[in-house]
């Protein structure tokens, strides 16, 4: 009989241990509430980082396009004819550009500004690139314009 009592004691101890290792309803509800708060925050963080990466990549492409527009305008000297605009397509993306010139307050220089606009996830962004050009420069002469870049949302 001593052996049977020992087995029943062992069963009671095993049953008591299994009760302590289970989750209570309150713990499960608390965990579900925690996940209901954390998951939307994590998804929003992924969305924001995705938008930032997309905008950064497109701003880089827009800066290259603005640089190309400025360089082509300086080489062909077509910037003296007033404001110009156009569209450049890279892959499936469209970039709209405008080229404007205005008088520089010092010397006989013109300030050329190429602005490239694009959209990313439903919002419009733009990149401006500005340089100075000498009005008195004859075709065939080379100048080294100072270029400044201004990124704006």
N, C-alpha and C positions, 0 to 999 in steps of 0.2 A: 504494500500500500504506500509505502514511502515513495516509491518510484512514480506512481500515479499522481501523487500530490505534487511532486517536482515538475511533471509535465504540465499540469494545470497552472502552476505558478509561471511557467515559461510562457504559456499562451496568454496569460493576463499581461505579462510584461511586454510581449510582442504587440498586443492590441493597444496597450498604452503608448508604445513608441509610435505606432502608425497614426495615432490621433495627433501627436505632436508634430509629425512631419508633413501633415497636409495643410493646404491653404484654407483660410477661412473665407467666407463670403465677403467680408469687409476688405480683406487683403486683395482679393480678385477685383472687386469694384474700384479700389484705390489704384491698382495697376492699370485698369482700363481707363480711368479718368486721366491718369498721367500720360498714357499713350494718346488719348484724344487731344491733349494739349500739345504734346511734343511733335506728333506726326505732321499736323498742318504747319507748324513753325519750320520744321525741316524742309518740307516741300516748298514753302515760300523762299527759304534761303537758297535752295537749288535754282528756283526760278530767277531770283535776283542775280545770282552768279552767272547763270546762262545769258541773261540780258547783258550784263557787263562784258562778258567775253565776246558776244556778238557785236556790240557797239564798238569795242576796241578794235576788232578785226576790220570792221567797215570804216572806222576812222582812219586806220592805216591805209586802206585802199583809196579813200577820199583824198588823203594827203598826197599820195602818189599822183592821182589824177590832177589835183590842183597844181602840183609842181610841173607836170607835163604841159598843162594849159599855159602856165606862165612862161615856161621855156620856149614853147612853140610860138607864142605871141611875141616874145623878145626877138627871136631869130627872124621871124617873118615880118616884124614891125607892123603887124595889123592892129596893134593896140591903140594906135592913134585915131582909129576910125570910130571911137565911141564904145558904148557898152555892147558886149556880145554874150551869147548864151548858147548852150547846147546840152546834149545828153550823151553820156558814155555808158555802154553796157559791158559789164564784166561778168561773164557767166550768165546767171539769171538775175543779177542785181543791176538796177539802173541808178546812175549817179547824175544829177543835174548840176551843171556848172554855169556860173556867170563870171564875166571878166569886166571889171570897171576900172577906169582911170580917173584920177583927179590930180589937180595941181598940187605940187609939194610947196609948202610955204617958203622954203629956202632954195635958192639957185633956180635953174631952169630944168627942174626934174619933174617927173610924173610918178605918182604912186599907183602902182598896178595892184589890184586885189582880185584874186581868184577865189570864189566861194563855191564849194561843192556841197550840195545837200543830198541827204539820203534818208531812208526810213529803216528803222529796226524795231520789230515787234510793235508796230502801230504808232511809233513816235518818230518825229522828224528831228534830225540832227544835222549839223553843218560843220565844215572845216573851212577856215579862211587862211590863205597864204598871201602875203604881201611882199612886194619888192619895189625898188626904185629903179626907174629907167631914165636915161638922159635923153631929153628931147632933141638936143643938138647933135647927137651921134649920127653920123652918116652910115648908110648901109655898107657893110664890109669892115667897119671898125668894131673892135670888141670892147665891151665894158664889163666890169665885174660888179653887178648889182648886189647890194646888201639885202639878204632875205630874212624875213622874220615870220615865224609861224604862230598863229593864234588859233587854239582849239576851243570851240564853244559848243555848248549843247543847245 
